Amino acid sequence: MFGKDLIKPILLEQHEALERRIVKNHPSRVYVEEKLINLRSGYRGEKNLHYFLSLLPPKRYHIFHDIRLPHGDSYFQIDAFLLSEKYGLIIDSKNYSGSLVLERHQLTQEVNENKKVYSNPLSQVSRHKILLNYWFEKNQLSLVPLDYLVCFTNSKASLHISPGYIEAEKKVCKAENLLMKIGGLDKYFKKEYLDPKAIGKIKRQILVKHTPLKSDILLMYNIEISEIITGVKCPKCLYIPMHYKGRNWECPSCDSISKDAHLPAIYDFFLLIKPCITNAELCWFLQLPSPRAAAYLFSHLDFPHSGTNKGRIYHQPKSFL
């Protein structure tokens, strides 16, 4: 059913790592925290959307969450793409709270008497329909009728569509009405355009061409590497740094002991610094006592590597954490 399942976005993980690794009074922290609120809200919305999509008959649909596909020199991103033998459906999820008014040229949100104005989400999702059609043609995939929806996933939000706005009445729904909308499309699209072989080819191309967004987050907030807090965090009391003694991590604050507390710290390095690491960099980031300790940890991590001896570089495996 899920050709590409829902996972936590890399950009969200990068911001969570950055929040853990900069001091409380850092001048960029307030901006990191503001962005975190938005990213977490969006992810909660996608999880809510995922729940309703998981209720669909599993053999009838192929669902791809959060796909980012190339178009020329740039990319376009789709929150969810539902594919059946009859049609493809692009779904854009919005997790806005408060009172929402959707008009032809804008979306207005009011929360606690504070108003914000956004562009009409139907404009973006209809543009994605055009781009996805182009992408199908460029990759010589069997064409299938494409449709789109904007799904508001916050159940507590109120949604008002401007009177006479027919497109929005057809193409916008709350998450709890999503299955009904999809059921209506099943009745509207009657002809079967895709056989299992064609669907399999589309699925493979989506997974091959999907390119996750990973930003240089330190550059984004003008943060120097020297400002990043290094060390291994205690999984019990969150004290940092733990001390590496006798091939174990010991917490000087709560006296707990761990053998693998270094794993989240290495993942933070990959998220914040770069997707590869040397022996010297591991010593620095984990505050290890010697290169020999780093070599021992690497020998038990089984990371793919290139180079030899002091020039060896260890690369982040796809399955790490």
Stockholm file with secondary structure:
# STOCKHOLM 1.0

chainA/1-321         MFGKDLIKPILLEQHEALERRIVKNHPSRVYVEEKLINLRSGYRGEKNLHYFLSLLPPKRYHIFHDIRLPHGDSYFQIDAFLLSEKYGLIIDSKNYSGSLVLERHQLTQEVNENKKVYSNPLSQVSRHKILLNYWFEKNQLSLVPLDYLVCFTNSKASLHISPGYIEAEKKVCKAENLLMKIGGLDKYFKKEYLDPKAIGKIKRQILVKHTPLKSDILLMYNIEISEIITGVKCPKCLYIPMHYKGRNWECPSCDSISKDAHLPAIYDFFLLIKPCITNAELCWFLQLPSPRAAAYLFSHLDFPHSGTNKGRIYHQPKSFL
#=GR chainA/1-321 SS CEEECCCCCHHHHHHHHHHHTSCTTCTTHHHHHHHHHHHHHHHHHHHHHHHHHTTSCTTTCEEEEEEEEEETTEEEEEEEEEECSSCEEEEEEECCCSEEEECSSCEEEEETTEEEEECCHHHHHHHHHHHHHHHHHHTTCCCCCEEEEEEECCTTCEEEECTTCHHHHHHEEEGGGHHHHHHHHHHHCCSCCCCHHHHHHHHHHHHHHCCCCCCCHHHHTTCCGGGSCCSCCCTTTCCSCCEEETTEEECTTTCCEESSTHHHHHHHHHHHTCSEECHHHHHHHHTCSCHHHHHHHHHHHCCCEESCGGGCEEECCTTCC
#=GC SS_cons         CEEECCCCCHHHHHHHHHHHTSCTTCTTHHHHHHHHHHHHHHHHHHHHHHHHHTTSCTTTCEEEEEEEEEETTEEEEEEEEEECSSCEEEEEEECCCSEEEECSSCEEEEETTEEEEECCHHHHHHHHHHHHHHHHHHTTCCCCCEEEEEEECCTTCEEEECTTCHHHHHHEEEGGGHHHHHHHHHHHCCSCCCCHHHHHHHHHHHHHHCCCCCCCHHHHTTCCGGGSCCSCCCTTTCCSCCEEETTEEECTTTCCEESSTHHHHHHHHHHHTCSEECHHHHHHHHTCSCHHHHHHHHHHHCCCEESCGGGCEEECCTTCC
//
